Amino acid sequence: MEFPGLRTLVLVVDRGSFASAAEASGVPRSTLARRLDRLESELDEQLVVRSEMGVHPTPAGARLLEHARGIVEDYDALVKRIRSE
């Protein structure tokens, strides 16, 4: 499982859309979509529901999000700590 896919899942669900996630991250929407598609393929699970009303996690996506948020937060904290030393 690749870290960019986990970060993308968290960002897209938290922002509610690929467009908003792309704007917030500076990463093209198409790149975010490919990352999430790759993660879904790897896990053989649909992780989000895409609709005109936004992006929402599926039950499998919600289970993964419980852990993915912690992984992303831990990674960001580690990078911050390393850069400050």
C-alpha positions as CSV (number, residue, x, y, z in Angstrom):
1,M,0.0,0.0,0.0
2,E,1.5,3.3,-1.1
3,F,1.5,6.3,1.2
4,P,0.4,8.8,-1.4
5,G,-2.8,6.7,-1.8
6,L,-3.5,6.9,1.9
7,R,-2.9,10.6,2.0
8,T,-5.1,11.1,-1.0
9,L,-8.0,9.1,0.6
10,V,-7.8,11.2,3.7
11,L,-7.6,14.5,1.8
12,V,-10.4,13.7,-0.7
13,V,-12.8,12.5,2.0
14,D,-12.0,15.4,4.4
15,R,-12.3,18.0,1.6
16,G,-15.4,16.3,0.2
17,S,-14.3,16.4,-3.5
18,F,-11.4,15.8,-5.8
19,A,-11.5,19.4,-6.9
20,S,-11.2,20.8,-3.4
21,A,-8.5,18.3,-2.5
22,A,-6.6,19.3,-5.7
23,E,-6.8,22.9,-4.8
24,A,-5.7,22.4,-1.2
25,S,-2.8,20.1,-2.1
26,G,-1.6,21.7,-5.3
27,V,-1.8,18.2,-6.9
28,P,-3.8,17.9,-10.1
29,R,-7.3,16.3,-9.7
30,S,-6.3,13.6,-12.3
31,T,-3.3,12.6,-10.2
32,L,-5.4,12.3,-7.0
33,A,-8.0,10.2,-8.9
34,R,-5.3,7.9,-10.2
35,R,-3.8,7.5,-6.7
36,L,-7.1,6.6,-5.3
37,D,-8.0,4.2,-8.2
38,R,-4.6,2.5,-7.6
39,L,-5.3,2.1,-3.9
40,E,-8.8,0.7,-4.6
41,S,-7.4,-1.7,-7.2
42,E,-4.7,-2.9,-4.8
43,L,-7.2,-3.6,-2.0
44,D,-9.9,-4.8,-4.4
45,E,-12.4,-2.6,-2.6
46,Q,-14.3,0.5,-3.5
47,L,-13.2,3.1,-0.9
48,V,-15.3,6.1,-1.9
49,V,-18.6,6.9,-3.6
50,R,-18.2,9.7,-6.1
51,S,-21.4,11.6,-6.8
52,E,-22.5,15.1,-7.8
53,M,-22.9,15.7,-4.0
54,G,-19.3,15.0,-3.4
55,V,-17.1,12.1,-2.2
56,H,-18.1,9.9,0.7
57,P,-16.3,6.8,2.1
58,T,-17.8,3.4,1.6
59,P,-17.9,1.1,4.7
60,A,-14.5,-0.2,3.6
61,G,-13.2,3.3,3.1
62,A,-14.4,4.4,6.5
63,R,-12.5,1.4,8.1
64,L,-9.3,2.3,6.3
65,L,-9.7,6.0,7.1
66,E,-9.6,5.2,10.9
67,H,-6.1,4.0,10.4
68,A,-5.0,6.2,7.5
69,R,-5.5,9.4,9.4
70,G,-3.2,8.3,12.1
71,I,-0.6,7.1,9.7
72,V,-0.7,10.5,7.8
73,E,-0.5,12.4,11.1
74,D,2.4,10.4,12.4
75,Y,4.3,10.8,9.1
76,D,3.7,14.6,9.1
77,A,4.9,14.8,12.7
78,L,8.0,12.8,12.0
79,V,8.9,15.0,9.0
80,K,8.4,18.1,11.1
81,R,10.5,16.7,13.9
82,I,13.3,15.8,11.5
83,R,13.3,19.1,9.8
84,S,13.4,21.0,13.1
85,E,16.5,19.2,14.4
